[in-house]
């Protein structure tokens, strides 16, 4: 199987590449990544010498590059490439529209032209907006994005589904809940809180901290994507999350306190800061459709997943210290000069 992964130097993409190579002995993976601030080739240092893996530096908005690459012939294209930080989208929406909307369309055009067998669009629960105090998002929940980031991902989703219906492209959209795990860029809540706690720095909690999120370990997410590549139905949307009826829910404040316990740091490090504009109050994903379709269910409990994740950040302190200081980008500058 020949597979093209876009955004594979990021958090979820790099974990997926590692998972896919380990699960498919005859797979050949090409990783197309622009190496923006969240891309880090050190995430894939353990596979960079694997003959089944190839890295291509490039932008998914570059029509000539993308068309030439996709013309090589791929069985699957998995699009992880995205601007994904809500706070950054509030500061400036333009990069999100460029990458998430225009970039997705460039990939779709190439996939349709060169007959990629399956196109998988990695999306987010944030396209649905905010939930009331009960229930969960289903695939037929109306889209109601509340941030520029979420709006750009909703637009990309609709373009992919239009490509399936208009052009007959074998395409699937996956919408996942908040991922966490190793190699996550430390601007996101869990790695930021872990690394700050290990450094003895404050943990900034938005508002009252009572926002509820559906937390999914990256290993469970990648297992779901693999199953959908193999057995998902073309033209469908699949929610991927860890919520279920009667399942416990955790506020951001509870997550922060749990991480302080796991890092053996005091709750005095908690700092409540001004809430972000348009902050969604609650997310939860009903994964009944993917469970019925391909037999997927989450396996990693939050307690187990956070314990494993904290251990990884403790054991890989040098990795996140270089990321937070910006030192990790020196390697790329030596390779690519001023193009970064």
Buried (B, 14 or more C-beta within 10 A) or exposed (E): BBBBBBBBBBBBBBBBBBBBBEEBEEBBBBBBBBBBBBBBBBBBEEBEEBEBBEBEBBBBBBBEBBBEBBEEEBBBBBBBBBBBBBEBBBEEBEBBBBBBBBBBBBBBBBBBEBEBBBBBBBBBBBBBBBBEEEEBBBBEBEBBBBBBBBBBBBBBBBBBBBBBEEEEBBBBBBBBBBBBBBBBBBBBBBBBBBBBBBBEBBBBBBBEBEBBBBBBBBBBBBBBBBBBBEEBEEBBBBBBBBBBEEBEBBBBBBBBBBBBEBBEBEEEBBEEEEEBEBBBBBBBBBBBBBBEBBEBEBEBBBEEBBEBBBEBBEEEEEBBBBBBEEEBBEBBEEEEEEEB
